[in-house]
């Protein structure tokens, strides 16, 4: 088991949001992304990786929200240059979130079943516990609705390819969640949340549920559920 299951591009993306917001704030960068670590990691610590990786993920989601809020403000003022820069920040942070969620899972399925999954089930937490229930996630999906209305008012082409880049980054983030879900059996089993909500009666896999959530979020954001790109 290595320190990270990220490839070189995903490792760079892990730091992309932070670098992007520093550039946005006109802060000079004194160094590039640190090199990927190659030393082994203590195999007794998968639950620590899971916890720290998710803490990083939720911090990065705050960066997505900041970028989108700046985009909305600039677009409403008619400042297209600022709007494009701000949505670029949001895109970079969204790609960082994809890498952060992949980073959480650098351990095997046996460790997940033994150490991590029990920590997300009663009596450790309430039944049906899920990151989808966080305030950050609710605020972000609310922003998606606001963005769709804003773009409808602005008309096509006002943000060039920059907003499409954000949509692509959002798809990458949901794909990363599906990757983690499948890595730990979610391609055949329901998630803890699904199992609790259905009282054990659901037969839908976790990855299929995530695919449906992604399509719903893309529809909220763009009016298109992205079926052709994500089926």
N, C-alpha and C positions, 0 to 999 in steps of 0.2 A: 504494500500500500504506500503510495507516494504522498508528498505534502499536498499536492493538488492534482485533480483530474482535468484541469483546464489545459487546452492547447495554447500555443504562443499568442494567437489572436485573442482568445478569450481572456488570457492573463492581461494583455494590454487593455482590453475593454473594461476589466475590473477597476482600472484607475482612470478611465476615460472621462467619467463624469466629474471627478475632482479636478482634473486638469482643465476641463472645459469651463467650469465655473470660475476657476482662477483666471483664465484668459478673458472670460466675459467681464470680470471685475477689474481687468487690466493689471493683474498681479503677475510680475515676471516669474517664469518657471526656472528654477536653478538646476533642475536635473530631470532626466527622463524616467520612464517607468523602471522600477527596480527589476533586476533579472529574476527569472523564475527559479524558485528553490528546487534543489535536486536531492536533498538529504531525506532519509526516511523519517516517518512520524511515528510516535508512540501509539501502537495499536490499541492501547487501553483508553484512548481519548476520543472515540467517535462522537460521544454525546457532547463533548466540548466543541468539536468542530461544528456540529449541528446547531448548537446554541449561538456560538460566535458568528457563524455564517449568516444565521437569520437576523442577528442584531445588526450586522453589516448591511444586509438586504434592506431592512426597514429604514436605516439611515440613508441609504441610497435612494429609496423611494421619496424621501423628503426632498432630495435634489431634483427628482422628476417634477414634483409639485412646484418647487420654486421656479424651475425653468418654464413650466406651463403658465404659471401666474404672470411671469414677466412677459411671456408671449402674448397673453390676453391683453395686458395693459398696453403694450406697444402697438398691437394690432388695432385696438380701439382708438388709439391716438393717431393712427395712420402712419406710424413709423415702420415702414416695411423692413428697413435695414436692421433695426433693433429687434423686430419680431422674428426675423430669420435667425439672428444670432441666438435669441432666447430659446426658440424651438430646437436649435442645435444643441443647446445645453440639456434640454429635456431628453433628446434622443440619446445623447452620450450617457446620461445617467440611467436611462432605461436599459441600454446595453450593459452598463455596469451591474444593474440589478440581475440581468440574465446570468452574468458571470458569477455574481455573489451567490445566487441560489444554487448554481452548479458546484461552487466551492464548498457548500455545506455537506456534500454527499461523498466525500472522499473516504469511504469505508464500505465494507461489504454488507450485503443483505442480512447475513447472520447477525452482525453487530447491530444493525437497525432493529431487527426483531427482538434481540435480547436487551438492548440498552435504550434505544431511542423511542420506539413505538410505545412501550409501557409508560414512558414519561409524558405522553400526550393523551393518555386515556385515564378514566377514573381508577383509583381515587386521586391521582396526581392532579388532574384538571377535570372540569366538567365534561360530560358526555357531548360529543359533537364538536370539540374544540377545533378551530381552524383559523389560519391566518386571514382567510376571507372575511372574518368578523372584526378585523382591526379598524380603528378609526381612519388610519392612513389609507387603507384600501377603499373605504367608503368615500373619503374625500376625493381620492383620485378618480374613481368612477363618476362621481358627481362632476368633476372637471371635464371628463370626456363629453358629458351631455352639454356643458357650456361651450366647449370647443366646437361641437357640431353646429350649434346654433350660430356661433360667431362666424364660422367659415361660410355658412349659408348666407349670412348678411354680406360678407366681404365679396363673395362671388369667386368663380374659379380662377386659378392662376395667380392669385395675389401673393402667395407664399412660395411660388415656384415648386421645386422638388423637395424643399425643406420639410414640409409637413408630411409628405409621403415617406421621408426618411424616418420620421417619428413613428408612423404607422408600422413600418418594417421592423423598427426596434421593438415595438410593442409585441409584434408577432414572435420575435426572437425570445422575449421574456416569457411569454406563455409556453413556447416550445421548451424552454429550459425547465419550467415547472413540470411539463409532461415527461421530460427526460428523467427527472428525479423520481417522479411518481412511478414510472416504468422500472427504474433501477431497483426499487424496493417493492416490487410485486403489484403495483397499481395497474399494470396492463391486464391483469386478470382479476384483481380484487377491488372491492370498493374502498374509498377512503374512510377514515374514522368518522368524519362528518356525515358522509352518506349512510354508513352503517347505522349510526345513531339516529339519524332523522327517519330512516325507514324501519327502525327497530329490527334490523337484520334481514329485511325481506328483499332488499335491492339486489339485482344481478348485474347492474351496470358497473363497468370497471372505472377506476379512478381516472385513467387517461381519457376515456371517452367523455366523462363528466367535464374534465378540463378542456377538452376540445369544444364542447358546447358552451362553456363559460367564455372561452376565447372568442367564439363567433358572436356571442351576445355583446361582448365588450367592443369588438370591432364594429358591430352594427351601431352601437351607441355612439362611437367615435366618428364613424364615416357614413353610416347608412348602408354599408356593405358588410356582409358577414365574413368575407374572405374565403368562401368555400373553395374556390378554384385553387387558392394558394395553400390551403391547409388541410384539405381532405386526406 
